[in-house]
Amino acid sequence: MRKYEEIGYMKTVLVTGPTGTFLSLYDVKEYLRVDHDASDRLIQSLIYAATAQVENITNRKMVTQTWKAYADEWPTAFFTLPYGNLQAVTSVSYTLEDGTVNTLDISRYIVDSASDPGRLLLSPNQDWPTDTLYPSNPIEIEFTCGYGSHTIQNIEAVSNTSPIVITIEDHGHSTADRVIVSGVTGNTNANGPWKITKISDDTFSLNASTGNAEYVSGGTVVKIDVPEPIMIASMVLIGDMYAHRESRVIGPNFKYTEVPGYITSMIQSYRLFNRG
């Protein structure tokens, strides 16, 4: 066995993708000042493209998702798991030379989600298995990562008060959470990014907000866990791609979508330089 302090550069396979995006179509259209639906399909595609670009630059995953990472050997100290923002390790399994698959008991390892990137370490007085491993990707670690689920919640009521109070049954939010409210008609002052104060399990207020009309209908809330500089950089990148709408050309046969340097610099401090 080679003696590594840690093991990184692990092959990864997506298990469960994100349930949504951290930028909504409504908010991106508002940023772009687009007030028609003709470009919705294009703008949604640009949201996906910008998310992929930002994830590539930062080596992170934005919205909660589950991956499997593979290694050929056990480390002498720990595994460094890819993509940052480790939430949980679901399982650790390993395949023996004869093809038998074993699951490592959770008592034998510690999940360090406080570190970024996250780590998988041996518990005190434990050792990694000494069995002869299958020659190709025998160790499999399933883990969940990302800033948050960014689940879309439908609004049930919006008060015309100061501050504005939002009603969503069992909303699950806490005081000081950041949310984006979109698509409210009538009391349109509710729309936008806010910090909130929890009032009850079903209501919360938008800090420093002032109602401007009676609520009519509609509206969604998404809790935002992605840092604001990443969100802003993504919006700016989408605006750049929307304005140009074509790939930049380098040479006669090679095309690519260039990320302007000032956008990269906005999120440079969030970039992970770990393996994976």
C-alpha positions in Angstrom: 0.0 0.0 0.0 1.3 3.5 -0.9 1.6 5.8 2.1 -0.6 8.8 1.6 -1.4 11.3 4.3 -4.8 11.5 2.7 -6.6 10.3 -0.4 -8.2 12.6 -2.8 -8.7 12.9 -6.6 -11.5 10.3 -6.2 -13.6 9.2 -9.1 -17.2 10.4 -8.6 -20.6 9.3 -9.9 -23.8 11.2 -9.4 -26.5 9.3 -7.5 -29.3 11.8 -6.9 -29.2 15.2 -8.6 -30.4 18.5 -7.2 -34.2 19.0 -7.0 -34.0 22.6 -8.3 -31.7 25.5 -8.9 -30.6 28.2 -6.5 -31.7 30.9 -8.9 -35.4 31.1 -10.0 -36.5 32.0 -13.5 -38.6 34.8 -12.0 -35.6 36.4 -10.3 -33.3 36.0 -13.3 -35.8 37.6 -15.6 -36.2 40.5 -13.2 -32.4 41.0 -13.1 -32.3 40.8 -16.9 -35.4 43.2 -17.1 -37.2 40.7 -19.3 -41.0 41.1 -19.0 -42.1 38.6 -21.6 -42.2 34.8 -21.7 -40.6 34.3 -25.2 -37.1 33.8 -23.8 -38.0 31.6 -20.8 -36.6 28.4 -22.3 -33.3 30.2 -23.2 -33.0 31.8 -19.8 -33.7 28.6 -17.9 -30.9 27.0 -20.0 -28.6 29.8 -19.1 -29.3 29.3 -15.4 -28.2 25.6 -15.8 -25.1 26.7 -17.8 -24.1 29.4 -15.3 -24.6 26.9 -12.4 -22.3 24.4 -14.1 -19.7 27.1 -14.8 -19.7 28.4 -11.2 -19.5 24.8 -9.8 -16.5 24.1 -12.1 -14.8 27.3 -11.0 -15.4 26.7 -7.3 -15.1 22.9 -7.3 -18.3 22.9 -5.3 -21.9 21.8 -5.7 -24.5 24.4 -5.1 -27.8 22.6 -4.4 -28.0 19.5 -2.2 -27.1 16.3 -4.1 -25.8 12.8 -3.5 -22.7 11.3 -5.0 -20.5 8.2 -4.8 -16.8 8.6 -4.6 -14.4 5.7 -5.3 -10.8 4.9 -4.2 -8.4 2.1 -4.9 -6.9 1.9 -1.4 -7.4 2.9 2.2 -5.5 6.0 3.4 -3.1 6.1 6.3 -5.1 9.0 7.8 -8.3 10.1 6.1 -10.2 10.6 2.9 -10.9 14.1 1.7 -14.3 14.1 0.0 -15.0 16.2 -3.1 -17.1 19.2 -3.7 -17.1 20.8 -0.2 -20.1 21.5 2.0 -20.3 17.9 3.2 -23.7 17.2 4.8 -23.5 13.5 5.5 -22.0 10.2 4.6 -24.6 7.6 3.8 -22.4 4.5 3.6 -18.9 3.2 3.1 -18.5 -0.1 1.3 -15.6 -2.1 -0.1 -15.2 -4.9 -2.6 -12.9 -7.8 -2.0 -10.7 -9.5 -4.5 -13.3 -12.2 -5.1 -16.1 -9.7 -5.7 -17.7 -9.8 -2.2 -19.0 -6.4 -1.1 -18.8 -5.5 2.5 -20.2 -2.4 4.3 -18.0 -0.7 6.8 -19.7 -0.3 10.2 -20.4 3.3 11.1 -18.6 2.8 14.4 -15.3 2.5 12.6 -15.2 5.9 11.1 -15.9 9.6 11.8 -17.6 12.0 9.4 -16.0 15.5 9.7 -18.5 17.8 8.1 -17.1 20.8 10.0 -14.0 20.8 7.8 -14.3 22.2 4.3 -13.8 20.0 2.3 -15.2 17.3 4.5 -13.3 14.3 5.7 -13.8 10.7 6.5 -11.5 9.5 9.4 -11.0 6.4 11.4 -12.6 6.3 14.9 -10.2 6.1 17.8 -8.6 2.6 18.2 -9.9 1.5 14.8 -8.1 0.4 11.7 -9.1 0.2 8.0 -9.8 -3.3 6.8 -6.8 -5.3 5.8 -8.5 -7.6 3.2 -7.2 -7.8 -0.3 -9.3 -5.4 -2.4 -10.7 -5.7 -5.9 -8.2 -4.0 -8.3 -10.6 -1.3 -9.7 -12.4 1.3 -7.5 -13.1 -1.2 -4.6 -13.9 1.5 -2.0 -17.2 3.3 -2.4 -18.3 6.2 -0.3 -21.8 7.6 -0.7 -22.2 11.2 0.5 -24.5 14.2 0.4 -23.1 17.7 -0.3 -24.2 21.2 -1.3 -25.2 24.4 0.3 -28.8 23.4 0.8 -31.9 22.0 -0.9 -33.4 25.3 -2.0 -36.8 23.8 -2.0 -39.6 26.0 -3.5 -42.5 26.6 -1.1 -45.8 28.0 -2.1 -47.1 31.0 -0.3 -50.6 30.8 1.3 -51.0 34.4 2.5 -49.1 37.8 2.5 -50.1 40.5 5.0 -50.3 44.2 3.9 -48.4 45.3 7.1 -45.1 46.6 8.1 -43.2 44.3 8.3 -44.9 42.0 5.8 -45.9 38.6 7.2 -45.7 35.5 5.1 -47.9 32.4 5.8 -46.7 28.9 4.8 -47.8 25.9 6.8 -44.9 24.3 8.6 -42.4 26.5 6.7 -39.4 25.2 8.7 -37.4 28.5 8.7 -35.6 30.2 11.5 -34.9 33.8 12.5 -32.1 35.3 10.4 -32.5 32.8 7.5 -32.2 34.4 4.0 -35.0 33.8 1.6 -36.1 35.0 -1.8 -39.8 35.7 -2.3 -40.9 35.6 -5.9 -44.1 36.0 -7.9 -46.4 37.6 -5.4 -49.1 39.6 -7.0 -50.9 42.5 -5.3 -48.5 43.1 -2.4 -45.5 43.2 -4.7 -43.2 44.7 -2.1 -42.9 41.2 -0.7 -40.9 40.1 -3.7 -37.1 40.1 -3.4 -34.3 38.8 -1.1 -35.0 39.1 2.6 -33.7 38.2 6.1 -36.6 36.9 8.1 -37.9 36.7 11.7 -39.8 33.5 12.7 -43.2 34.3 14.3 -44.6 30.8 14.4 -44.3 27.4 12.7 -46.6 28.8 10.0 -45.6 32.5 9.7 -42.5 34.7 9.5 -41.9 38.3 8.8 -39.7 40.0 6.2 -37.3 42.2 8.1 -37.6 46.0 7.3 -40.4 45.4 4.7 -43.5 47.5 4.1 -46.7 46.3 2.4 -47.9 48.2 -0.6 -51.3 46.5 -1.4 -53.6 43.6 -0.5 -52.3 40.2 -1.4 -54.0 38.8 -4.6 -52.4 35.4 -5.3 -49.3 33.4 -6.1 -45.8 33.6 -4.8 -43.0 31.3 -3.7 -40.3 31.3 -1.1 -36.9 29.7 -1.3 -34.4 29.6 1.5 -31.0 30.6 0.2 -27.9 29.0 1.6 -25.6 29.7 -1.3 -23.4 32.7 -0.3 -24.6 36.0 -1.8 -21.4 36.7 -3.8 -21.9 33.4 -5.7 -25.5 34.3 -6.4 -24.5 37.7 -7.7 -21.7 36.3 -9.8 -24.1 33.8 -11.3 -26.6 36.5 -12.1 -23.9 38.6 -13.8 -22.7 35.6 -15.7 -26.2 34.8 -17.0 -26.5 38.5 -18.0 -23.3 38.3 -20.0 -24.4 35.1 -21.7 -27.8 36.5 -22.5 -26.4 39.6 -23.9 -24.0 37.9 -26.2 -26.0 34.7 -26.9 -23.2 33.0 -28.8 -19.9 31.2 -28.0 -16.7 33.0 -28.3 -14.4 31.6 -30.9 -10.7 30.7 -30.4 -9.2 29.3 -33.6 -11.2 27.9 -36.6 -12.7 24.9 -34.9 -12.8 25.5 -31.2 -15.7 27.3 -29.4 -16.3 27.9 -25.8 -18.2 30.1 -23.4 -15.7 32.3 -21.7 -16.2 33.4 -18.1 -15.1 37.0 -17.8 -12.3 37.5 -15.3 -14.2 39.9 -13.1 -16.9 37.2 -12.5 -14.3 34.6 -11.6 -12.7 37.1 -9.1 -16.1 37.5 -7.4 -16.2 33.9 -6.3 -12.4 33.2 -6.1 -12.5 33.1 -2.3 -15.0 30.2 -2.4 -12.9 28.0 -4.6 -11.7 24.7 -3.3 -8.3 23.5 -4.3 -8.8 20.0 -3.0 -8.8 16.9 -5.0 -12.1 15.9 -6.6 
